[in-house]
Amino acid sequence: MTTETTPVDISTGITLTDGAAAKVAALLAQEGRDDLYLRVAVQPGGCSGLRYQLYFDDRNQDGDIFRSFGSVRVAVDKMSDPYLMGATIDFVDTIEKQGFTIDNPNAQGSCACGDSFN
């Protein structure tokens, strides 16, 4: 008797909301270069042990994982990808706050300033 299991795809990596993708596209248009993409990385540091980095990049690293959201390309290095599985990047623009936010189901805790997680 054989039993087959069907893999369940819980997450395909990070997600950019439409608002975040539009903001990134606008920022890229201001740069005037079509060879840049958004790099999202997790680095050691911050009060809680890990911190996010978001920046424009034109370099490819060995093992980069690319995802497209409309005209926006996002790169995640192979070491950061497991930490970002299921994370959603949004852009908020309210009277209280403006900037990119990351909702990460893998983060077990964060510091008071919200700049780092564990």
N, C-alpha and C positions, 0 to 999 in steps of 0.2 A: 504494500500500500504506500503510495507516495502522496505527500501533501505539498501543495504549492502555496507559496506565500507571494502576495503581491506587494511590492514596495510602495510605501505611502510617501508621497512627496509633500512633506510638511512645509518646506521652505525652499525657495530657489535662490536665496541670497538676499541682498539688500533690495529695497524698493525705494524709488523716488516718487513722491506724490506729484501730481500735475503741477501744483504750485511751486514745488522745489525745482522741478525740471524747467519750468518757465523762467524762474529766477536765474538758474545756472545758464540757460540759453542766453538770457539778456546780458549776464556778466561776460560770457564768452564773446558775444557780439561786440561789447565794449572793448575787449582785448584786440579785436580785429585779426585774430588768427584762427584758422580752421583746423589746425593740427593739435589743439589742446583738448584735454578731457578732464573730467573731475576725478581726482584720486581720493579715495576714502581709505584711511588706514587706522590701525590701532597700534599705539606705541606705549611702552612702559612709561609711567610718570603720573603725576597728579597725586592728590591726597589718597585716592582709593586704589591706586596701583596701575590703572590703564587709562589712557586718554585717546580721544578721537582726533584725527587730523583730516581736514578737508582742504584740498588745494588743487590748483590747475597744474597739469603736468603734460609734458610731451615725450617723456622717456618711457620706454617699455622695460619692465623688469621680468626676469625669468619666472614663469609661472603666474603672471598676471591673469586675472579673470575679468573679462570685459562684459558689460551689460549695456544695452541701449534703452533709452527712455525718450522716444521721439527722436529729436536731433541731437540729444545729449548722450555722450558715451561716458560710462563710469568704469574706472579701473579699481580693482581691489587686489592687493598682493596675496599670495597663497598663504602666508602666515596670518593675515588679518581676517581672511574670509570666514573661518569657523566662528570667530567672535561676532561677526556681523550677520550671520544667518538669521533671516526673519526680521532684521532691523528695517525700520521705515524712516527715511529722511524727509522732513517737511520744511517748508519755509513759512515762518509766521511774521506778520506785519501788523502789530497792534499798537495801541498807545503805550502799553506797558513793556512790550518786547518786540525786537526785530532781529531776525536771524534764522539760521538753520537749527533745527532741533532733530534729535535722533531718539526714536523710541526703539529700544533694544530689549527683546525678551530674554536675551542671554545675560544681561546685567543683573547681578544679584543685589547690588547696592551701589550707591553713588555718594559723592561728597556733597556738602551743603551748597557749594557753588555750582554744582552740576557739570563741571568740566571734566570729571573723571569718573570711572566706574570700576567695579570688580566683578 
